[in-house]
Amino acid sequence: MTENEHGPEAPQGLARRNLLKVNDPFAREDFANTFYAEIGGHEAFVKLVDVFYEGVAQDPVLRPMYPDEDLGPARRRLTMFLEQYWGGPNTYSEERGHPRLRMRHIPFKVNPDARDRWLHHMRAGVEALHLSPLHEATLWDYLERAAHSLVNTFED
């Protein structure tokens, strides 16, 4: 097509649309067919983590494990981790390196009570998403396995 068919602004408009497409995770081919995209992308993971941390903030066992007063940094790290795990942006690894979940949790006493409390608050987050049964089961299976794998003591 010629410039006259699009007018003089057409190349700029096309460039702007392409730039927006590149910055839209749902438009990027590398995210398009992922669990991350299927359940709602960034907004879904933010909601999951926000509901989870609302519970953690009130939990007498879990809250002391989070040194940041406002829980903001912990929220961000968990959101980035879950997004990356489920096929979203690699921001977590770019900023923090390999997740090393067990190593990062060693300083904390993660006993069965802490695990169960973590799962209780995470369950509220999962339910807040109103996912399809298959998506909910897939996400919950991972979260349960992850929680069980991080138990590092059986002491109270």
C-alpha positions as CSV (number, residue, x, y, z in Angstrom):
1,M,0.0,0.0,0.0
2,T,1.2,3.5,-0.6
3,E,1.5,6.4,1.8
4,N,-1.5,8.0,0.2
5,E,-3.8,5.1,1.1
6,H,-2.9,5.4,4.8
7,G,-2.2,9.1,4.9
8,P,1.1,10.6,6.2
9,E,0.5,9.5,9.8
10,A,0.0,5.8,9.0
11,P,3.6,4.6,9.6
12,Q,3.6,6.3,13.1
13,G,0.2,4.8,13.9
14,L,1.4,1.4,12.9
15,A,4.6,1.7,14.9
16,R,2.5,2.8,18.0
17,R,0.2,-0.2,17.6
18,N,3.2,-2.6,17.3
19,L,4.8,-1.0,20.4
20,L,1.6,-1.5,22.4
21,K,1.3,-5.1,21.1
22,V,4.9,-5.8,22.3
23,N,4.1,-4.4,25.8
24,D,0.9,-6.3,26.1
25,P,1.6,-9.7,27.7
26,F,-1.5,-11.2,26.2
27,A,-0.5,-10.1,22.7
28,R,3.1,-11.6,23.0
29,E,3.4,-14.9,21.4
30,D,5.6,-16.2,24.2
31,F,2.7,-15.7,26.8
32,A,-0.3,-16.3,24.6
33,N,-0.7,-20.0,25.2
34,T,0.3,-20.2,28.8
35,F,-1.5,-20.9,32.0
36,Y,-0.5,-17.3,33.0
37,A,-2.5,-15.9,30.1
38,E,-5.4,-18.4,30.4
39,I,-6.3,-17.3,33.9
40,G,-5.9,-13.6,33.4
41,G,-2.2,-12.7,33.4
42,H,-0.8,-10.1,35.7
43,E,-4.1,-9.0,37.2
44,A,-5.0,-12.5,38.2
45,F,-1.7,-13.1,40.0
46,V,-1.9,-9.7,41.7
47,K,-5.4,-10.6,43.0
48,L,-4.2,-14.0,44.2
49,V,-1.3,-12.6,46.1
50,D,-3.2,-9.6,47.5
51,V,-5.9,-11.9,49.0
52,F,-3.2,-14.3,50.3
53,Y,-1.3,-11.5,52.1
54,E,-4.5,-10.0,53.6
55,G,-4.7,-13.3,55.5
56,V,-1.0,-13.4,56.3
57,A,-1.1,-9.9,57.7
58,Q,-3.5,-11.1,60.4
59,D,-1.9,-14.5,61.1
60,P,0.0,-14.7,64.4
61,V,2.3,-17.5,63.1
62,L,3.0,-16.4,59.6
63,R,3.2,-12.6,60.0
64,P,6.5,-12.7,62.0
65,M,8.2,-14.5,59.1
66,Y,7.9,-11.4,56.9
67,P,10.3,-8.7,58.1
68,D,9.0,-5.9,55.9
69,E,6.5,-3.7,57.8
70,D,4.0,-3.3,54.9
71,L,4.5,-6.7,53.2
72,G,4.9,-4.9,49.9
73,P,8.2,-6.4,48.9
74,A,7.0,-9.9,49.8
75,R,3.9,-9.4,47.7
76,R,6.0,-8.3,44.7
77,R,8.4,-11.2,45.0
78,L,5.6,-13.8,45.2
79,T,3.7,-12.2,42.3
80,M,6.8,-12.2,40.1
81,F,7.7,-15.8,41.1
82,L,4.2,-17.1,40.4
83,E,3.9,-15.2,37.1
84,Q,7.2,-16.6,35.9
85,Y,6.4,-20.2,37.0
86,W,3.2,-20.1,35.1
87,G,4.6,-18.8,31.9
88,G,4.6,-15.0,32.4
89,P,7.4,-12.5,32.4
90,N,10.9,-13.7,33.7
91,T,11.1,-10.7,36.0
92,Y,11.7,-12.8,39.1
93,S,14.8,-14.5,37.6
94,E,16.1,-11.3,36.0
95,E,16.0,-9.5,39.4
96,R,16.7,-12.3,41.9
97,G,18.3,-15.2,40.0
98,H,17.2,-18.8,40.4
99,P,14.2,-19.1,42.8
100,R,16.0,-21.6,45.2
101,L,12.8,-21.9,47.2
102,R,14.1,-24.3,49.8
103,M,17.2,-22.3,50.4
104,R,15.3,-19.0,50.7
105,H,13.0,-20.5,53.3
106,I,15.6,-22.2,55.5
107,P,15.9,-19.2,57.9
108,F,12.2,-19.6,58.7
109,K,10.7,-22.4,60.9
110,V,8.3,-23.9,58.3
111,N,6.5,-26.6,60.3
112,P,3.2,-28.4,59.4
113,D,1.2,-25.7,61.2
114,A,2.9,-22.9,59.2
115,R,2.4,-24.9,56.0
116,D,-1.3,-25.4,56.8
117,R,-1.8,-21.7,57.6
118,W,0.0,-20.7,54.4
119,L,-2.3,-23.1,52.4
120,H,-5.4,-21.7,54.2
121,H,-4.6,-18.1,53.1
122,M,-3.5,-19.2,49.6
123,R,-6.8,-21.1,49.3
124,A,-8.7,-17.9,49.9
125,G,-6.6,-16.3,47.1
126,V,-7.3,-19.1,44.7
127,E,-11.0,-19.0,45.4
128,A,-11.1,-15.3,44.8
129,L,-10.1,-15.9,41.2
130,H,-13.2,-17.9,40.3
131,L,-11.2,-20.1,37.9
132,S,-12.5,-22.9,35.9
133,P,-12.4,-26.3,37.7
134,L,-9.4,-27.4,35.6
135,H,-7.4,-24.2,36.2
136,E,-8.2,-24.2,39.9
137,A,-7.1,-27.8,40.3
138,T,-3.9,-27.2,38.4
139,L,-3.0,-24.2,40.4
140,W,-4.0,-25.7,43.7
141,D,-2.0,-28.9,43.0
142,Y,1.2,-26.9,42.5
143,L,0.6,-24.7,45.6
144,E,0.0,-27.8,47.8
145,R,3.1,-29.5,46.5
146,A,5.2,-26.4,46.9
147,A,4.0,-25.9,50.5
148,H,4.7,-29.5,51.5
149,S,8.2,-29.3,50.0
150,L,9.1,-26.3,52.1
151,V,8.5,-27.9,55.5
152,N,11.9,-27.8,57.1
153,T,11.0,-28.8,60.7
154,F,8.5,-30.7,62.7
155,E,9.1,-28.7,65.9
156,D,6.5,-26.3,67.3
